[in-house]
Amino acid sequence: MSFIGAFVNVRGVVQGVGFRYWCQRKAIGLGLYGYVGNRLDGTVEVSFEGDRSLVEAFIAELKIGPTYSQVTDLKIDFFDEPKGYKNFKIEILDK
């Protein structure tokens, strides 16, 4: 297994369209660990880790998004050190 992690900020019509729940289902289906949450600026933040090929597959899915979303941009930062996520959950961000 070739480990990698990614921190992704997703821009576009990505709030109020089921994006977080879609992300959670996709990530769990791929066996990835991390979180997804809405930001106050209208973006969605996703941080996840796992096998490189699965991380890349998830990023490809994020570029498309669920049916009612319109993804316009992804800002991606990769990381090599595991964050130690135990599952993939929906987080409340910007409290």
N, C-alpha and C positions, 0 to 999 in steps of 0.2 A: 504494500500500500504506500502510495506517495501522498503524504499529508500536505494540505494547504488550507488556509482560512481566507475568508474575504469579508470585508466590511463594505457594504453597498448602500449608497443613497440613491433612491429611485425618484425621479421627477416626472411630472405629468399629471394626468387625472388618475390618481392612485389612492385617494381617500374617499370613503363612502361608496366604494364599488366592490367590496369584498376582497380587496387585495391581501390584507393580512391573513385572512382565513385560507385563501388560495395558496399563499406562500407556505403557511404551516403544513397544509396537506401535501404540497409538492416536496418540501424539504423532508418531511417524515417518510414519504414514499421513496425518496432517494437514500434515506439512511443518514441524513445530515443532522448536525446538532447546532443550536444557536437560538436566535430570537428575531422577531420582527415587531416593529412598532411605528405608529404615526408620529411625525414631528409637527410642531406648531406652525412651521413654515409651509405646510402642505405636502411635504415629501414623506416618503416611507424609508425607514432605516432597517437594514437587514444585515445581521452579522451571523456567519455560519462557518463551519469547518467540517473537514472529512477528507475522503480520497479525492485527489486532484481531478480525476475524470468526472466525478459526481458533482464537485463544486463547479466545474466548467459547464456541465449540463444544466445545473440550476441557474447559473448566470444567463445562459442562453434562454431559459424559460422566463427569467425576470425581464429580459428585453421585450418580450411579447406581452406578458401579464394575462390576467383573466379577461373574459369577454368584454366587460363594460369599462375596462381601464384603457388609458392611452398613455403608454410610456414614451416619454420624449427624450430622456437622458438617464444614464447610469454613471455615477461616480464610484469607481471601484478602487479600493486599497486592499492589497493582499497582505497576509501575515503568515509567518512560518512557525511561531510559537503557539502551541495549543492554549486556548482560553479555558478549557476544561468544562465546556458545556455538557450537560447530562441529558438534555432533550431539546426539542425545538418548541419554543413557546411564544405566545403573543405577550409583549411587554407594554406597560404604560410608560411612555417617555415624556419628557418636558413637563414634569409635575408642577 
